[in-house]
Amino acid sequence: MGAAYFYHLTQRPLEVVLPQLLERALAQGWRVAVRGREAGHMTWLDEKLWLVPEDGFLPHALDGGPQDSAQPVLLTTGTELRNDAVCLMSVDGAEVSAAEVQAMQRVCVLFDGNDPGAVQTARVQWKALTDAGCSAQYWSEESGRWEKKAEK
């Protein structure tokens, strides 16, 4: 049974934090799905991921290609995990179910702390997942470094 990790982004934007989390997940040997809500934003994120890390390569692709099942990181707006991901990273308030949290090694919910709507969506997700019995951790970078602020 996995856990949901909520990342409250206040100091750095998604396009900086996400590659770091993806590298950590890949180092664990995990396949990752990054789920967003809008195809246009996923295309933008795909372009950003090709630029980092500067000294390496972060293998990934947008969902819908002929090699989806072979991708270590697959960016998607859908719920089907075509790359057999064991780690799901939700961005832009994309939905995550309690069943997904329980089936995955890890679920990461990244949300923009400067967007009141994103913060509210994350609060709703936290409550729904923890009420369903999922383990969850809340991490904030408010101090300039990541600190665990809550665990359930």
C-alpha positions in Angstrom: 0.0 0.0 0.0 1.4 3.4 -1.0 1.1 6.8 0.3 0.2 10.2 -1.0 2.8 13.0 -0.6 1.5 16.5 -1.0 4.1 19.1 -2.2 3.1 22.7 -1.5 5.1 24.7 -4.0 5.8 28.2 -2.7 9.4 29.0 -3.6 10.0 27.2 -6.9 7.7 26.5 -9.8 6.4 23.2 -11.0 8.9 23.0 -13.9 11.8 23.2 -11.4 10.4 20.8 -8.7 8.9 18.1 -11.0 12.2 17.1 -12.7 13.8 16.7 -9.3 11.0 14.4 -8.1 11.0 12.5 -11.3 14.8 11.9 -11.0 14.3 10.5 -7.5 11.5 8.2 -8.6 13.5 6.9 -11.5 16.4 6.3 -9.2 14.1 4.0 -7.2 13.4 2.1 -10.4 9.8 3.3 -10.6 7.9 4.0 -13.8 6.0 7.3 -13.4 2.8 8.8 -14.8 2.5 12.6 -14.6 -1.3 13.4 -14.7 -2.5 16.8 -15.5 -5.9 18.3 -16.5 -5.2 20.1 -19.7 -3.4 18.7 -22.8 -1.9 22.1 -23.6 -0.3 22.4 -20.2 1.1 18.9 -20.5 2.6 19.8 -23.9 4.2 22.9 -22.2 5.5 20.7 -19.4 6.9 18.2 -21.9 8.9 21.0 -23.6 10.2 22.1 -20.2 11.3 18.6 -19.2 13.4 18.3 -22.4 15.5 21.2 -21.0 16.4 19.6 -17.7 18.6 18.4 -16.2 21.2 20.4 -18.0 23.9 17.7 -17.4 21.8 14.7 -18.3 18.6 13.3 -19.8 15.2 12.8 -18.3 13.4 10.2 -20.4 9.8 11.0 -20.9 7.0 11.3 -23.5 3.5 12.6 -24.0 0.7 10.0 -23.8 -0.6 8.9 -27.1 2.5 7.7 -28.9 3.3 4.3 -30.2 5.9 3.6 -27.4 3.8 4.6 -24.4 4.3 1.3 -22.7 8.1 1.7 -22.9 8.2 5.1 -21.3 9.8 5.5 -17.9 7.8 8.8 -17.5 4.6 9.4 -19.3 2.7 12.7 -19.3 -1.0 12.2 -19.5 -4.4 13.7 -18.9 -6.0 10.3 -18.7 -6.5 7.8 -15.9 -5.1 4.8 -17.8 -1.5 4.2 -16.9 -0.2 2.9 -20.2 3.4 2.7 -19.0 2.6 0.5 -16.0 3.5 3.3 -13.6 4.0 2.5 -9.9 4.3 6.2 -9.1 1.7 8.8 -10.0 2.4 12.5 -9.9 -0.7 14.8 -10.0 -0.3 18.4 -11.2 -2.8 21.1 -11.8 -5.4 19.6 -9.5 -5.7 16.3 -11.5 -7.8 13.7 -9.7 -6.3 10.9 -7.7 -8.4 8.1 -6.2 -7.8 6.3 -3.0 -7.6 3.1 -4.9 -4.7 4.5 -6.9 -2.9 5.6 -3.8 -3.3 2.1 -2.3 -2.1 0.4 -5.6 0.9 2.6 -6.2 4.3 2.8 -4.5 3.8 6.5 -4.2 1.4 9.3 -5.3 2.7 12.8 -5.4 0.3 15.8 -5.5 2.1 19.0 -6.5 0.2 22.2 -6.1 1.0 25.9 -6.4 0.9 27.6 -3.0 0.4 31.0 -4.7 -2.9 29.9 -6.3 -5.7 29.9 -3.7 -7.8 27.6 -6.0 -4.9 25.0 -6.2 -4.5 25.1 -2.4 -8.2 24.5 -1.9 -8.2 21.6 -4.4 -5.3 20.1 -2.6 -7.1 20.4 0.8 -10.1 18.6 -0.7 -7.9 15.9 -2.1 -6.1 15.5 1.3 -9.3 15.1 3.1 -10.8 12.7 0.6 -7.7 10.5 0.6 -7.1 10.5 4.3 -10.8 9.9 5.0 -10.6 6.8 2.8 -7.7 5.5 4.9 -4.8 6.4 2.8 -1.5 7.4 4.4 -0.5 10.9 3.5 2.3 13.4 4.1 2.2 17.2 3.6 5.5 18.8 2.6 6.2 22.5 2.3 9.1 24.5 1.0 8.0 27.6 2.7 11.2 27.9 4.7 13.3 27.5 1.5 13.8 23.8 2.0 11.4 20.9 2.1 10.0 20.2 5.5 7.3 17.6 6.5 4.5 19.6 8.1 1.9 16.9 8.6 1.4 13.2 8.4 -1.7 11.1 8.6 
